[in-house]
Amino acid sequence: MEISYFREFVVLAETKNFWAAADRLFIGQSSLSKHIKTLENQLGQPLFIRTSRKVELTPFGEVMLPYAQSIANLQYEYEAAAFNFCNQETAPLEIATIPVMAHYGLIDALMQFKQDHPTVQVNIHEADTLVARDMLLDRTCELAFYRESKNYMEHDPEKERRLVKLPFARDRLLVVLPPDHPLCGAESIELAQLAGENFALIPPGTLPYNVCMRACQEANFLPNVIFTSNNLEAILDTVRRGSCVALLFTHHMNFPHQVDFGDTPPFVSVPITPAIKTNLYLCYRKGEPLSAAAAYFIEYCKQVKTRFDEGAVN
């Protein structure tokens, strides 16, 4: 019996959707389906009731789930122990990431990885997408988290073909409004409705800035940008004061520290329609062997990806 199938069973039980489970596990849906069917055959009973939209645990699956969770946890623990024993001295693991790591839970994930694997030295390099991608391609780093969007004008197919890209988190563009703005009660907002507004954006030269500018141009207006900053708190404070609106992404609104806004939040976020989406990928160079630390970090990400998917958008 393949022990990793129990981890896949746990993830499918959590997501109740083959596509979402396969996405979290970094495997194909057909492979996941075959693995679950193999596990069911070996255990002797169906684990799931399958419908066209989702899957539900059978009574047998509900009985087996706690055992599968224990097996999956134990597998991670013994693999971590084996890795730490066999890799007493390893070269530093160099990882490039987009800024605002904390809003994507990356700092927490990296700290937990370091705690579980004390023999690995992890060096983080914050950079925007194009810089992070080039750092990966010129071997300054071994792994990179970076953002991509079909709305981005500088997509480079030749460079992309040299990389393996594992989907890690999904974002959607939001408009952030002062709490007294007349559009605060809307379920969604078209960019054209904001043509007369002042804007705060992440600075020029970044993918988020280019996505926002291109989206506004496609809505037939050039935004009046009065403030730019890499500091999300500064952007949100500018919005709170009623000076402007901001265009940010879903995960930007995930506050990394405990924030008490009281009964009246100082700003309101509303999705842009039609939806403008970006994806965060964990990437490495295609066709090149990974160090033991990098390979294990990728496996580790499968264990923690749930926290990122909680902020995912459809």
C-alpha positions as CSV (number, residue, x, y, z in Angstrom):
1,M,0.0,0.0,0.0
2,E,1.4,3.4,-1.0
3,I,1.4,5.4,2.2
4,S,1.3,8.8,0.5
5,Y,-2.2,7.9,-0.8
6,F,-3.5,8.5,2.8
7,R,-2.3,12.1,2.6
8,E,-4.2,12.5,-0.7
9,F,-7.3,10.9,1.0
10,V,-7.1,13.5,3.8
11,V,-6.8,16.4,1.3
12,L,-9.7,15.2,-0.8
13,A,-11.8,14.8,2.3
14,E,-11.0,18.5,3.3
15,T,-11.7,20.0,-0.2
16,K,-14.5,17.7,-1.3
17,N,-13.4,18.4,-4.9
18,F,-10.9,16.5,-7.0
19,W,-9.7,19.6,-8.9
20,A,-9.0,21.5,-5.6
21,A,-7.3,18.5,-4.0
22,A,-5.1,17.9,-7.0
23,D,-4.2,21.6,-7.1
24,R,-3.2,21.5,-3.5
25,L,-1.2,18.3,-3.9
26,F,0.6,19.4,-7.1
27,I,-0.6,16.4,-9.0
28,G,-3.0,15.7,-11.9
29,Q,-6.7,15.0,-11.3
30,S,-6.5,11.7,-13.1
31,S,-3.6,10.6,-11.0
32,L,-5.4,11.5,-7.8
33,S,-8.5,9.7,-8.9
34,K,-6.5,6.5,-9.6
35,H,-4.7,6.7,-6.3
36,I,-8.0,7.1,-4.4
37,K,-9.5,4.2,-6.3
38,T,-6.5,2.1,-5.5
39,L,-6.7,2.9,-1.8
40,E,-10.4,2.0,-1.8
41,N,-9.7,-1.3,-3.5
42,Q,-7.0,-2.1,-1.0
43,L,-9.2,-1.1,2.0
44,G,-12.2,-3.0,0.6
45,Q,-14.8,-0.2,0.7
46,P,-15.5,3.1,-1.1
47,L,-14.2,6.1,0.8
48,F,-16.2,8.7,-1.1
49,I,-19.6,9.2,-2.8
50,R,-18.8,10.9,-6.1
51,T,-21.2,13.4,-7.7
52,S,-20.7,15.7,-10.7
53,R,-19.9,18.7,-8.5
54,K,-18.2,17.4,-5.4
55,V,-17.4,14.3,-3.3
56,E,-18.6,13.3,0.2
57,L,-17.2,10.8,2.6
58,T,-19.0,7.5,2.9
59,P,-19.7,6.2,6.4
60,F,-16.6,4.0,5.9
61,G,-14.6,7.1,4.8
62,E,-15.6,8.9,8.0
63,V,-14.3,5.9,10.1
64,M,-11.0,5.8,8.1
65,L,-10.3,9.6,8.1
66,P,-8.8,9.9,11.6
67,Y,-6.5,7.0,10.9
68,A,-5.5,8.5,7.5
69,Q,-4.8,11.9,9.2
70,S,-2.6,10.1,11.8
71,I,-0.7,8.2,9.1
72,A,-0.2,11.4,7.0
73,N,1.2,13.3,10.0
74,L,3.4,10.4,11.0
75,Q,4.8,10.2,7.4
76,Y,5.7,13.8,7.5
77,E,7.4,13.4,10.9
78,Y,9.5,10.4,10.0
79,E,10.5,11.9,6.6
80,A,11.5,15.1,8.4
81,A,13.6,13.1,10.9
82,A,15.3,11.2,8.1
83,F,16.0,14.4,6.2
84,N,17.5,16.1,9.2
85,F,19.7,13.1,10.0
86,C,21.0,12.7,6.4
87,N,21.6,16.4,5.8
88,Q,23.6,17.6,8.7
89,E,25.6,20.0,6.5
90,T,23.8,21.5,3.5
91,A,24.4,24.6,1.4
92,P,22.0,27.5,2.2
93,L,18.6,27.3,0.4
94,E,18.2,30.5,-1.6
95,I,14.5,31.5,-2.2
96,A,13.3,34.6,-4.0
97,T,9.8,35.8,-3.1
98,I,7.5,38.7,-4.1
99,P,7.2,41.4,-1.4
100,V,4.5,41.4,1.3
101,M,5.4,37.8,2.2
102,A,3.5,37.9,5.5
103,H,0.2,38.6,3.7
104,Y,0.6,35.2,1.9
105,G,1.5,33.3,5.0
106,L,5.0,32.7,3.6
107,I,6.9,33.9,6.7
108,D,4.9,31.6,9.0
109,A,5.5,28.7,6.6
110,L,9.2,29.4,6.3
111,M,9.6,29.7,10.1
112,Q,7.8,26.4,10.6
113,F,10.0,24.8,7.9
114,K,13.1,26.1,9.7
115,Q,11.8,24.8,13.0
116,D,11.1,21.3,11.5
117,H,14.5,21.3,9.7
118,P,17.1,23.0,11.8
119,T,20.0,21.8,9.6
120,V,18.8,24.0,6.7
121,Q,19.8,27.6,6.4
122,V,17.1,29.5,4.4
123,N,18.0,32.9,2.8
124,I,15.1,35.0,1.5
125,H,15.4,37.6,-1.3
126,E,12.4,39.8,-1.8
127,A,11.9,41.0,-5.3
128,D,9.2,41.8,-7.8
129,T,8.2,39.1,-10.3
130,L,10.6,39.8,-13.2
131,V,13.6,40.2,-10.9
132,A,12.7,37.0,-9.0
133,R,12.3,35.0,-12.2
134,D,15.7,36.3,-13.5
135,M,17.3,35.4,-10.2
136,L,16.0,31.9,-10.6
137,L,17.2,31.6,-14.2
138,D,20.7,33.0,-13.5
139,R,21.0,30.6,-10.5
140,T,21.1,33.3,-7.8
141,C,18.4,31.3,-6.1
142,E,17.1,27.8,-6.4
143,L,13.4,28.4,-5.8
144,A,11.2,31.4,-6.4
145,F,7.6,32.5,-5.4
146,Y,6.4,34.9,-8.0
147,R,3.2,36.3,-9.4
148,E,1.9,35.9,-13.0
149,S,-1.2,37.3,-14.8
150,K,-2.5,37.1,-18.4
151,N,-3.0,40.9,-17.9
152,Y,0.7,41.4,-17.5
153,M,2.3,42.9,-20.7
154,E,5.8,41.5,-20.3
155,H,5.1,37.8,-20.3
156,D,8.2,36.0,-21.8
157,P,7.3,32.5,-23.1
158,E,10.9,31.6,-23.7
159,K,11.8,32.1,-20.1
160,E,8.6,30.5,-18.9
161,R,9.4,27.3,-20.8
162,R,12.6,26.9,-18.8
163,L,10.7,26.7,-15.5
164,V,8.5,24.3,-13.6
165,K,5.7,26.3,-12.1
166,L,3.6,24.9,-9.2
167,P,0.3,26.8,-8.6
168,F,0.5,28.0,-5.0
169,A,-2.1,30.7,-4.4
170,R,-4.7,32.7,-6.4
171,D,-5.5,36.4,-6.2
172,R,-8.2,38.6,-7.5
173,L,-8.1,42.4,-7.9
174,L,-10.1,44.4,-5.4
175,V,-10.9,48.1,-5.0
176,V,-10.4,49.3,-1.4
177,L,-12.7,52.1,-0.4
178,P,-13.2,54.5,2.5
179,P,-16.1,53.3,4.7
180,D,-18.3,56.3,3.7
181,H,-17.8,55.8,-0.1
182,P,-21.1,55.5,-2.0
183,L,-19.9,52.3,-3.6
184,C,-19.2,50.5,-0.4
185,G,-22.4,48.5,-0.5
186,A,-21.8,47.1,-3.9
187,E,-21.2,43.3,-4.4
188,S,-18.7,44.1,-7.2
189,I,-17.5,47.2,-9.1
190,E,-16.6,47.8,-12.7
191,L,-13.4,49.8,-13.1
192,A,-15.1,52.3,-15.3
193,Q,-17.1,53.4,-12.2
194,L,-13.9,54.6,-10.6
195,A,-12.7,56.8,-13.5
196,G,-13.0,60.0,-11.5
197,E,-11.3,58.7,-8.4
198,N,-7.8,59.4,-7.0
199,F,-5.8,56.1,-6.7
200,A,-3.2,54.5,-4.5
201,L,-1.2,51.7,-6.0
202,I,1.8,49.5,-5.5
203,P,4.8,51.4,-7.2
204,P,5.6,51.5,-10.9
205,G,7.9,48.8,-12.2
206,T,6.0,46.0,-10.4
207,L,3.6,43.5,-11.8
208,P,0.7,44.7,-9.6
209,Y,1.1,48.3,-10.9
210,N,1.3,47.2,-14.5
211,V,-1.8,45.0,-14.1
212,C,-3.8,47.8,-12.6
213,M,-2.7,50.4,-15.1
214,R,-3.5,48.1,-18.1
215,A,-6.9,47.2,-16.6
216,C,-7.8,50.9,-16.2
217,Q,-6.7,51.6,-19.7
218,E,-8.9,48.8,-21.0
219,A,-11.7,50.4,-19.0
220,N,-11.1,53.6,-21.1
221,F,-9.5,55.8,-18.5
222,L,-6.0,56.7,-17.2
223,P,-6.1,56.5,-13.3
224,N,-5.1,59.6,-11.4
225,V,-2.4,58.0,-9.2
226,I,-1.7,60.3,-6.2
227,F,0.2,57.8,-4.0
228,T,2.4,54.7,-4.5
229,S,4.1,52.5,-1.9
230,N,5.3,49.0,-1.2
231,N,4.0,49.4,2.3
232,L,0.4,48.1,2.3
233,E,-0.3,49.7,5.7
234,A,0.6,53.1,4.2
235,I,-1.8,52.5,1.3
236,L,-4.6,51.4,3.5
237,D,-4.1,54.4,5.8
238,T,-4.3,56.7,2.9
239,V,-7.6,55.1,1.9
240,R,-8.8,55.3,5.5
241,R,-8.3,59.0,5.5
242,G,-10.6,59.4,2.5
243,S,-7.9,60.7,0.2
244,C,-8.3,58.0,-2.5
245,V,-9.2,54.4,-3.4
246,A,-6.7,51.6,-3.8
247,L,-6.4,48.7,-6.1
248,L,-4.9,45.7,-4.3
249,F,-5.2,41.9,-4.5
250,T,-7.2,39.4,-2.3
251,H,-4.2,38.3,-0.2
252,H,-3.1,41.9,0.5
253,M,-6.1,42.1,2.8
254,N,-5.0,39.1,4.9
255,F,-3.5,40.9,7.9
256,P,-0.4,39.1,9.1
257,H,-0.8,40.4,12.7
258,Q,-3.8,40.7,15.0
259,V,-5.6,43.9,14.0
260,D,-8.6,45.2,15.9
261,F,-10.6,47.6,13.8
262,G,-13.5,47.8,16.3
263,D,-17.1,47.8,15.1
264,T,-16.4,50.0,12.1
265,P,-13.6,48.8,9.7
266,P,-11.6,51.8,8.4
267,F,-12.0,50.6,4.8
268,V,-14.1,48.2,2.6
269,S,-12.8,45.9,-0.1
270,V,-15.0,45.1,-3.1
271,P,-14.1,42.7,-6.0
272,I,-13.5,44.2,-9.5
273,T,-15.7,42.8,-12.3
274,P,-15.0,41.4,-14.8
275,A,-12.6,39.5,-12.5
276,I,-8.9,40.3,-12.9
277,K,-6.9,37.4,-11.5
278,T,-3.2,36.6,-10.8
279,N,-1.6,33.4,-9.7
280,L,1.3,32.9,-7.2
281,Y,3.6,30.1,-8.3
282,L,6.4,28.2,-6.6
283,C,9.0,27.8,-9.3
284,Y,12.3,26.0,-10.1
285,R,14.4,25.4,-13.1
286,K,13.3,22.6,-15.5
287,G,15.6,19.7,-16.2
288,E,18.0,20.5,-13.4
289,P,18.4,18.4,-10.2
290,L,17.3,20.1,-7.0
291,S,19.3,20.1,-3.8
292,A,17.9,17.9,-1.0
293,A,16.8,21.0,0.9
294,A,14.9,22.4,-2.1
295,A,13.3,19.1,-3.0
296,Y,12.1,18.7,0.6
297,F,10.9,22.3,0.8
298,I,8.6,21.6,-2.2
299,E,7.3,18.5,-0.4
300,Y,6.8,20.6,2.7
301,C,4.7,23.1,0.8
302,K,2.3,20.4,0.0
303,Q,1.7,20.0,3.7
304,V,1.0,23.7,4.4
305,K,-0.7,24.7,1.1
306,T,-4.1,24.6,2.8
307,R,-3.5,27.9,4.6
308,F,-2.9,29.6,1.2
309,D,-5.9,28.0,-0.4
310,E,-8.1,29.5,2.3
311,G,-7.6,32.9,0.5
312,A,-8.0,31.5,-3.0
313,V,-10.6,33.0,-5.3
314,N,-12.8,31.4,-7.9
